[in-house]
Amino acid sequence: MDVAKRWLEGNFDPETKGEVLKLRNNDPAGLEDAFYRNLEFGTGGLRGIMGVGTNRMNKYTVGMATQGLANYIRQHSNPDEDVKVCISYDSRNNSKLFAKITADVLAANGIHVYIFDNIRPTPELSYSIRLKGALAGVMVTASHNPKEYNGYKVFWSDGGQITAPVDKDIVAEVNAITDPSMVKFDPAAVEAPGEIEMMGADVDELYLRDICSLTLSPEAVAKHKDLKIVYTPLHGTGVRIARAALNKVGFENVYHVYAQDVSDGNFPTVVSPNPEESAALTLALEEADKVGADLVMATDPDADRLGIAVRDNEGKMVLMNGNQTAAMLTNYILTRWQELGKLDGKQYIVKTIVTTEMLRAIADKFGVETYNVLTGFKYIAEIVKRNEGKKTFVCGGEESYGFNIGEFVRDKDAPVACIMIAECAAWCAEKGMTLYQYLQTLYAEYGYYKESLKSLVRKGKSGVEEIAAIMAGLRENPPAELAGAKVVKVVDYNKPEETGLPKSNVLQFFSEEGDVVSVRPSGTEPKIKFYFGAKGANADEKIAKLREQFS
């Protein structure tokens, strides 16, 4: 209440004060949630519900975060250096406004800003940082979250999201900005503002050139260029770039879901713009049946995640999960690299700890090293940075529909995944099979892997406390069995001295049959996630038992 009172009495605009009054008079619980804490600037940036208050995404919290970032940049750069930062934003409500505020605050701190002239995907923002020689980047997006959310991701000079020690140092600087009066909002009010420069088609052309250079089977694409593909951007940034990439590599029958080509932060045709959720692909699947498509692809609002559907043996469209897509792409890419004589023992792939172990089995077959990292693509990018010039990154993926190929982009990249999965479909067609049948051949070769995800949503202050209690309970009383099989190993990623990885609030339980359950609170949403993995002919049955066990 004291914090809310300061917003009512302080130097805030009349509209903001009016919204605070409305909450105070009509929604006490909403007022508490908006002001009971500061929206945390975590190691990846900001993400939260939009609205007034210290625990919300608004122009004041975005401005304060940017001032902290600017202070860190200025402290760690030469005063005479022309320091550059790249900015992009997605189609969400207020994304353009938040991007402009970010640009203005950085410019007011004497920093040269490159900002895209319109919405662009997260992977293109990552690409632009290295292209422009920038020290940092900011992407305004809440990725696949529902419409009431927005967010602010911070990237560093390698094009990857910030990691230790930079992330914690930036967090400290952001936390030191305790009031909007400490923010330089207006470039015109300072003596030597940095320049704000637009970028657009020039970066698009180079980004498309480079990701399309990664293709491996141009002959197969040429023979099957009439493959029928339905693509939807789910109202987001992939609307031009992903389709342009598919056309550039040679696919000619790319069908629209016109209602979802509209860039609209209200996401009017879906409950949630998340390709992980089957409901988000409903319109695309209807279009696929109408035109007789072979493949459906959907990207989230910032076009870093890709969801696909393929036809099964009865001709019905079925959804693939992130693990299945990653397995098909990894096996296809390594197969082609081997056939093209590109494997020399210096290549590697990367997966996250909650992603299917099938990826490791595939890499082992080809003699390719596998890195296993914490959840979050920034850790995959960190491995790429560490190995630059020593080893070659082939591809990497995570179960949550993120995948990347090559080293041009240092984050999840849905446009490159689109062209590669389409190329894989053409390559399969050349061999007389579908993507669905290709996946079955992988199960026959590597064994049947089954994964499932269960999320418990717990909103607000009480939700944070409940999630913490669940994690504490599992640490104190870990399960003795998983689906009837004895637990033989417990890994607590809060103990980096034991895992060799950065500290993270994640628990994993392994059974004697090789099945695994991973538990982690989401870093971006008010939920706790349970990841289930099983292998063997009875994997489906074991997954069902695990879901019931952790209900």
LOLUM-362769 format. One record per residue: x, y, z of N, C-alpha, C in turn. Coordinates in steps of 0.02 Angstrom, whole numbers, plus 50000, padded with zeros to 5 digits. Example, Ala and Ser with C-alpha at 12.3 -4.5 7.8 and 13.67 -1.06 7.14 Angstrom:
<tivos>
506604971650390506154977550390506604983550390506424988850354506844994750357506455000250394
</tivos>
This chain:
<tivos>
500424994050000500005000050000500435006350000500995006050036501455011850037501745013149968501925007649933502215008449866501695011249818501085008549822500545011149779500415018549793500455020449856500355027449874500885031949843501505029449840502045033349809501915034349735501615029349703501445030049631500885035249623500445035649671499905040649666500155047649679500665048349720500915054949738501535057049699501855052249667502495053649634502425056549564502985056749529503015059749462502835054649409502205052349412501945047549363501395050949322501295048649261500805052049217500095050849243499625055349225498935054949249498595048349233498735045549175498415039249156498625033649204499265033449220499515028449267499195029249336499165035449359498865036649425498125034649425497785035849369497075033949365496985026449369497445022649339497405015349341497545012749412498015016049447498155014049516497545015349560497225021049551496615022649590496065017549577496005015649514495485010749495495615004049531496235001949533496404995749569496254996549644496465002249673496375003249744495635003049764495225005949721494515006449738494105000249721494324996549669493914991049644494214984149649494874983649658495194977149654495774976749703495644976049767496184975849817496694970349804496444964449784496914958849770497354960549710497064963649659497454965749601497974970949619497784975649665498254980749688498844977449724498694972549767499224969149803499704965649754499424962149704499854958449658500274963249615500004969249601500364974049559500934977449596500884977749664501374981649702501734977949758501604971349767501904968049825502644966649816502894967249756503614966249743503794970049679504444970549667504674973149603504694967349552504474968749491504534963749438505264961949432505404955549442506104953449445506444953949377507014957449376507444957249318507924951449329507754945849299508144939749310508734939349263509034933449260509634932549219509484932549145508844932749126508664933349055508314939849040508154943749091507814950049080507154950349118506664953749089506004954549119505484950349084504984948049121504384945449090503824945849141503254948449120502694948949167502074951549134501544951949173500904954649149500974962149140500664964849088500684972049075500174975649118500354981549142499914985449183500304990149228499954993849271500294998349317500554994349377501084997049407501354993849466502064991649459502384990549516503084988449515503174981249493502644977249496502664970249477502354969149408502374974149367502064973849301502544976449247502424974349186502774977249128502424983749109502784989349115502524995849095503115000349076502975006349054503515010649030504015012449085503785012449147504245014149202504705008349219504425002349224504854996649240505334995049182505094996049120505544995149062506095000449061505895006649076506395012049078506925010849131506705008649191507185007349245507655001649228507384996449197507814990849177508334993149126508114997349079508564999749027509105004349056508925008349104509425012749136509955008549170509745003349204510224998849236510684995549185510384993349129510784990349075511274995449047511045001649036511485006849010512055008349057511915008449122512445009749171512975004249168512754997949162513234992549157513654993149094513324994549038513684995148974514205000748978514015006449007514485012049011515075010549057514945006849110515485005049156515975000049126515744996349076516164991049048516344992348975516394998648957516605000448889517035006648892517425007548840517865013448835517445019648824517565024948864517165031148856517175034048786517725032648749517785035348681517505030548628517295024748651517055019548604516335021048582516195019748518515505020448492515135013948508514865013648568514525007648592513845006948557513695000848533513084999748495512654994448529512004995348525511514990548549510974989648496510784983448482510244982048433509594980548470509034982748441508384981748473507884979048421507484974248443506934971848402506324970848447505764969748416505144968848455504654964748414504184961548450503694957348416503024960948410502494957248395501844960148380501404961148442501654959748501501254960348561501044967648573500494968348611500284974948632500854978248671500994984448655501504988548688502224986748670502334981648629503024979848613503384985648577503054988748529503364994348494503505000148541503035001548587503135006848636503725005248681503754999248707504304997348752504974997548715504984995548652505594995848612505825003048603505345007648591505525014748583505795017648648505485015848703505735018248768506445015648780506555009348764507225006448771507725010248729507545011648666507995015248621508135022348648507615025748671507695032548696508155032848758508055028248805508455028248866509185026648849509295021748805509985020248786510315026148751509935029348705510205035148670510355040848718509925041848768510035047148817510655045848859510885039548859511495037748894512095037448846512025040448787512575041048740512735034748702512255030148697512365023748663512045023748594512405021248545512165020848475511675015048470511075016348446510545011348443510375009648371510355003148357510055000648295509394997448314508844999948285508184997048301507834995148236507524989348235507174987148174506584991748159506454992648095505924997148074505224994248083505194987848099504544984548111504684978148150504174974248163504264968048201504754963348166505184960148206505654955248180505734949748232505914943648209505994937948255506594938648302506554935248358507124934848404507764932448370507744927148329508364924848297508684930148253508274934448221508574939648179508894945048222508614946348280508924950948327509614948248347509634941748364510274938648382510784939348325510554938048264510984938648205511244945748197510814950748207510994957748195511534960148242511564957448303512064959748352512764958648326512914952748301513584951448274513694954948208513154955448168513214958948104513414966248114513124969548163513244976648175513824977948223514114972748249514654973648297514414976848362513804975048383513514978048443513774974548506513764978248561513954975448624513384971548656512764973548641512184970448672511584970948626511044967648647510414967948610509834967148658509264969848638508654969048677508094966848631507744961648650507154959248614506554960148659506064964248636505454965248674504954959948652504834955148696504384949548680504234945648744503664942448747503534937548799503474930648767503794929948708503824923548674503124920648662502984914848692502364911248679501844912348734501974916848781501504918048836500844920948812500314920548853499664923448834499714931048824499174933848797499184940748772499304945948825499144944548889499234949648941499964950648961500414946348936501124946748953501534950548902502084953448926502614955648882503274954548918503824955548883504474954048912505034957748878505634956548903506224960548884506834956048892507084953348837507654948848839508294952648823508824951448861509454954848850509954949848820510294952048766510794948148731511474951548738512004947648728512674950548732513024950248664513654952148662513994953348598514064947048555514024941048585514064934948545513404933148512512874936948527512214935548499511794930948542512074928548597511694924348643511414928348701510904925748734510644929148793511174929148848511144934148891511664935148941511714929148989512324927449006512464922049055512974924649105513134920549155513614922549207514304924049177514654928949204514474933349260514104939649239514044940749173513734946849149513014947549173512644942049173511934942449191511844945049262512214942349310512124944449379512354951549390512874953649354513124960549361512604965549333512284963749278511764968049250511164968349298510984962549326510424962349374510574967149432511184967149456511364971549512511284978849493511484980649432511404987549410510664989449402510264984749377509544986149370509234986949439509414982749486509134983249553509334989749588509874992849566510094999249595509665005149573509275004049520508825009349496508165008449534508065012449585507505011449631506915016149619506995020849572506455025649560506495028149488505925029149456505935031649386506295038249377506365042149431506725048549425507465047549409507715041449418508415039949403508525038249330507985038049291508025035949221508075041949174508535041449126508585046549074508125044449017507505046849020507005044848970507065048648904507335054748906507295059248848507985060748818508135058248759508785059648728508905067148717508365070848705508435078048691508655081948753508585078848812508745082348874509475081548895509875077848856510575076848873511025080248822511645081348841512095085248799512335081448738512485074948746512775071148690512405064448683511795064548657511415058248650511715053748596511605047348604511815042648552511325042848494511555040648437511125040748377510655034748378510035035648354509565030148344509495028948269509685023048247509725021448175509275015548160508875016248108508415010848088508795005548048508584999248056508814993848013508214989747992508274986247936507694982647910507864977847855507694979647793507774975147736508504973047726508974977447743509674975747735509874969747778509614969547840509764963947884509364957747863508744958747842508334953047818508704949247764508964952947715509294949747657509884945547678510294948247723510894944647744510714938647789510224939647833509994934147876509734928447834509304929947785509034924647742509574921247701510044925247676510604922347638510984917247680511124919047742511544914647783511174908447807510554909247831510214903147855510044898447797509914901247738509764896947681510384893447655510974896047672511604892747650511724886247688511324884947740511414879047782511054872847755510684873747701510304868047674510784862647648510534856447647510964850647633510734846347575510114847247552509854842847499509484846847445509834851447411509484855547361509184851447303509494845747287509224841747233508544838847252508484836547314507844833747337507304839247338507494845247360507014850747361506784852447290507254852547243507084854147173506574849147145506654842747165506194837647140505514837747174505514840347235504884840347274504704847447297504834852247253504694859247269503944860547275503534855747249502804856647253502524853547317502954851547364502724849147429502234854347458501664852047481501154856747506501264858047580501404864347596501554866347664501064871747686500764870847744500364876247774500794879347829500894885847826501294889347877500874894847910500904895247976500584900748012501064903948061501074910648062501494914148111501144915348178500504913148184500114914248245500114921648265500004925948215499954933148225500624936448242501174932948230501824935448253502314937348199502954937448218503484940348177503714935848119503504929648118503714925248064503354926447999502864930948000502394931747944502754932847877503284936747876503644937747813504274933447809504654933347863505324930247861505304922747850504884919147887504864911847881504634909747811504114913147787503864911447720504384913247666504724918847676505244920847628505814915647627505974912947686506504907947689506314901547651505684899347661505444893447626505454894447550505234900247529505244901847457505954902147430506404905047468507094906047445507454899447433507304894347474507634887947464507284883647411506694885947388506394882647330505694879847338505394880447397504714877747405504194882647378503764880147334503314884547297502594884347321502404879047357501704878447380501644879547455501744885747476501694887447547501034891147556500574887947591499904890647600499844894947663499414899947659499304904547715498724902347758498744904447822498144904647864498024912147872497634915047827497604922247820497394925747885496944922747922496714925947984497284926648034497794922348029498354922548076498964926048047498914928447985499444932647957499404939747984498844941448015498754948148043499174948648107499624953648109500044954648168499634958248221499404954548270498934957148320499114954348388499284958948434499484956948501498924954148543498304954448519497754951348555497674944048537498044941848485498034934848463497304932348458496904935548415496174934448417495934927548397496354923648363496114917048340496334911248385496724912848437496964907548482496894909748554496834904848598496834906348670497534908348692498034904748666498734906148681499144904948618499594909548599499974908948537500574904348544500454898348569500994893748586500944887548543501414886348497501384880448454501454873848491501624874148556501644868048596500934865648612500434870048607499754868348623499364866848559499054861048556498724858848495498184863648471497844867048518497304871648500497554877248456498184879248465498464884848426498524883048352498544876548335498624874448266497964872548232497404873748266496754871548240496614874248170496694880748160496544883748094497034881148041497664880348060498154877848012497994870647991497774866548038497594859648022496974859447978496504863847990495904864247946496104866147875496564870947869496804873047803497184867347770497564863547808497934857847781497484852647751496934851247785496464846247758496104848947697495994855547695495654858547638496084858247575496734859347582497174859547523497554853047513497484848247559497854841947554498594842747567498764846747618499464848147633499824842147662500474841847652500894836647679501174838447748501214844947761501574847247820501264853747845501194854347911500964860547942501524863147988501644869647984502154872748028501864879048059502004879948124501764885848160502324888548204502414895148203502924898248245502574902848296502904903848353502624908048405502744915448388502484920148429502514927248410503204930048395503734927748430504394930348413504794925448369504444920448342504714915848292505374912648313505394910348375505974906248395505784898948407505134897548413504894890648424504494888348363504574882048346504224879148289503834872948310503184872848294502774866848303502574864148235502554857548226502384854648161501864849148169501524847848113501064842048108501204838648041501154832048041501294828147980500734823047971500704820047912500184814947899500424808047920499994804447957500174797647977500014792747921500064786347935499964781247883499244780847857498774783647895498074783947873497904790547841498404794947834498284801347803498014806747849498004805247914497764810047963498344814347988498204820947997498704825348024498814823948098499434822948118499604821848188500144826748208500114829148269500604833948294501234830448318501794833348304502434830948330502624835248390502904832248442503144836448497503854838748485504114842948529504774845848518505324840748517505264835548558505764830248559505784826448493505194824948466505154821248403505434825348345505254831648342505524836048289506274836548295506534837448356507254838048365507614831548345507314825848360507614819448342507654818648266507104820248232507104819648159507614824348128507634830648150508104835448122508834833348136508964831248197509654829348215509894823448174509474818348167509674812448128509754814148055509294818248028509334820147958509974824147945510104829147986510694833447976511344829547981511404825248032512014821348040512094816247984511534813447961511564808847904511844812347843511584818247828511814821847769512534824347778512704826547838513404828547849513874822747836513674816747859514094810847847514134809247773513564809447739513554807947667513964813047627513994819247651514354824447615515084824947638515294820347682515984820147705516184825947750515694828647788515824834547829515974832747902515924826447921516074824447989516804822247996517174825748040517884824048049518064823148123517564822248165517704821148236517724827548278517644833248245517664839648282516974842848288516454839148273515784841848276515434839848342514924843748359514544842148420513834844748413513394841848455512714844348462512614846248535512074849848549511914851848618511174850548631511024847948690510334847048712510274849548784509664850648806509574852648875509414846448918509474847148983509404841349028508704838449028508204842249006507524839549004507314837348934507784837348888507644835348819507814827948810507464824548765507534817348756508254814948748508404809448781509064806348775509154803148707508634802948667508694800248599509194804248559509254810748573509734814948537510444812548549510584810648612511254808148627511384801548591510874797148589510954790748555511104791848480510754796648451510874798148380511584800748369511804805448410512474808348403513004802948413512894798548461513384793148474513484788848412512944787448377512984783248317513444786348265513424793048260513834796448210514514798648237514664796748299515304798648328515354806148342514784809148357514754816448369514644817548444515014822248472514974823748544514304827048561514054825548621513434828648646513584832448710513364838748712513384842748773512674842848803512634842148869512004842248905512004848348950511544853048940511564859348976510904860649012510894865749055510284867649090509754869949041509124870049064508574872249023508654879549005508574881048942508654887948917509154888048861508964891048805509404890948747510034895048757510034899548807510634903548819511224899048839511064893248869511604888748888511874885048827511444883848778511694880948715512144885948680511934892348679512334897648648513004898348683513014897448749513634898048787514134892748766513894886548754514324881248730514614882948661514194885748617514424887748550514974892948556514864897848599515364903148609516024900148635515974895548683516564892648714516974888648664516634885348616516974881048568517144884448502516994890948497517104894448434517834893948413517934891848350518604891148324518954884648342518644880648385518944874348406518554868248380517884868648388517444863248366516864866448328516494862248291515954864748250515274862748278514864867648292514184866448315513754864548255513454858648258513024856348204512314858648216512034856748274511344858648290511224857548364510674860348388510504859448458509764860648468509484857348519508764858148528508544857048599507934859048612507614857948677506904855648666506634852248717505974849148710505424854248698505534860448719505014865548713505014868948645505124864948592505034866948523505564871848497506134872248532506674876548509507214872448475507474875048419508004871448382508424876648345509064875148336509494879448296510004875248259510214877948202510694874548158511224879648139511854877748146512394882248126512514887848176513004892048161513244896948209513064904148192512654905348142512464912148124512044915448179511604911548209511144913948261511314910248325511274913848381511454910748446510844910248492510284908248462509674907048500509234902448460508664900648488508184896648450508024900248385507954896548330507844899748265507314895848226506694898248230506154894748196506194895248120506384900948090506434900948017506924895847989507514895048021507974890047995507704882948008507354881948064507044875448077506504874048025506134879248005505614878347953505914875647888506444878947866506724876747801507044869947807507324868347865507654861847872507154856147879506594857247914506104851947920505754850847853505654856347815505364855647748505834851847702506484853447707506984849947666507014842547686506964841147750506964834247773506364830447743505794833847740505194830747710505314829247637505644833847601505804832647530506284826847522506784826547565507274821147565506934814447578506464814447626506084808347640505654806347580505334811247548504914809847489505334806647434505944808847428506394806047377506544798647392506504796847456506614789947476505964786047482505404789247463504764785747462504424785247530504574789847575504244789547640504054796547664503624796747714503404803047743503824804547806503754810547833504094812147896503864807547952503224806047952502954801448004503304794648000503364792047940503704785547931504444785947948504734791747934505444792847952505534792348027505084795348065505124794948138505074787748162504644783748130504584776748150505234772848137505594774548084506234771248071506734773048126506694779148152507144781048207506994777148270506344776248285506154772248344506404765048336506354762448274506574755648262507334754948272507694760248255508424760048260508684761548330508394766548363508664768948426508264766848488507674763848476507224762148531506674767248537506124765148568505544769448574505604773948635505644780448623505674785448676505004789148679504774790148739504144793748749504254799148802504024805148788504084810648836503404814048845503324817048903502704820748916502864826448965502464831648960502554837549003501904839049039501954840449103501374842449142501534848849179501094853849174501214860249207500654861749255500834864149314500354866449363500414874049368499874877649351499884884949353499674887249422500084891549451499944894349518500094901749516499584905849510499674913049499499724916949564500014922949559500024927649614500514925949669500474929849723500924929049780500854922149811500234919749819500124913149849500394907649804500354908749738500614903849691501364902949696501724908649703502454908349712502624904249774502254905349827502384901749889502224894249883501684892649847501494885649838502014881849796502254885049743502764881849701503404880549741503594885449782504184884549825504084878749873503474878049899503334872649946503364865849911503144865349849503174859049811503904856949802504324861749783505034860149772505364858049838505204861649892505494859849957505274852849979504644851249966504384844649984504734839049946504864840149883505204834949843505934834149863506234839649886506934839149909506964835349975506484836650019506494833350084506274826050080505794824650035505514817850029505474815749956506054814349925506044812349854505674805649845505384804449787505024798249775505504792249778505264786749805505664780649810505614776549745505064777549707504954773849645504694778549591504804776549528504504779849471504134774649431503474775149429503054770349393503214763149415503344762249480503464755649507504184753449506504634757249473505344755449470505734759649521506214756549554506594759849607506984765849581506954771349620507364777249604508084775849626508554776349579509244774749594509694780949595509434786649572509834792749572509394798849577509594803549619509264810049625509784815449611509634819949565510094825449549509754832049568510084835849610509834842449630510294847749599510034851349551510444856349515510544862649556510284862749617510464868149664511154867049693511464861349675512124859649702512634859349644512874865049622513324865149563513974861249575514164860549638514774856749652514684849349635514054847149630513924840149612513754839249538513444844349508513224843649439513724846249388514164850849410514624853949363514304859149319513674860749333513304865849295513114871649341512934877349314512724882949357512134881049401512084884249458511544882749505510864884149473510404879549482509734880349453509234876449495508644879149502508124875949544507774870349505508134864949496507884859149458508044852749496507574848149496507684841449525507574836249471507984830949471507884825349426507914818749465507454814349448507424807749480507484802449425507954797649434508074792449384507904785649414507554781449374507384774749398507884769649371507844763749399508294758449377508144756149306507554757949280507394756249210507594761649161507914766949187508154772249142507644777649130507074777449164506574782749157506764788649201506514794549184506714800549220506134805349228506114808649286505644814049299506054820149319505934825749284506264832049300505734837049323505894840849375505424845749402505764852549407505444857649381505724864349386505174869649383505234874749423504784880549415504974884149350504474886549313504614890349253504944896949271505424898949230505744905449241505364911149210504844909649171504494915049135503744915149145503474910049179502744909649188502604907349260502004908649285501834906549353501634899249357502104894849343501944887649341502544883549362502414877449382502934872549395502844866949344503404864649315503384859849260503664853149282503324847749260503544840949271503684837749203504294835649191504494832649128504574825149140504224821149100504244813849107504584810749046505044806149056505374802749001505414795349014505214791348964505234784048972505484781048906505764775048912506024771548854505814764248857505664761348798505494754348796504804753248766504634747048752503994745448721503404747748762503494747948829502934749948873503004757248895503354761348856503474768248876502824772248884502334771048841501694774648846501364773148913501364766848933501064764748996501434767949055502094768149051502484771049106502364778649111502294782049055502154789249056501494790549090500984786549075500334787449106500374786649181500764781649204500844780549276501214786349309501714789049274502104794649302501674800949308501254802149258500814808049261500334807449320500094801349332499644800349389500014800949455500634798349457501034798649518501164805849540501274810249491501444817249507500844821749494500244819349509499644823349497499504828049556
</tivos>
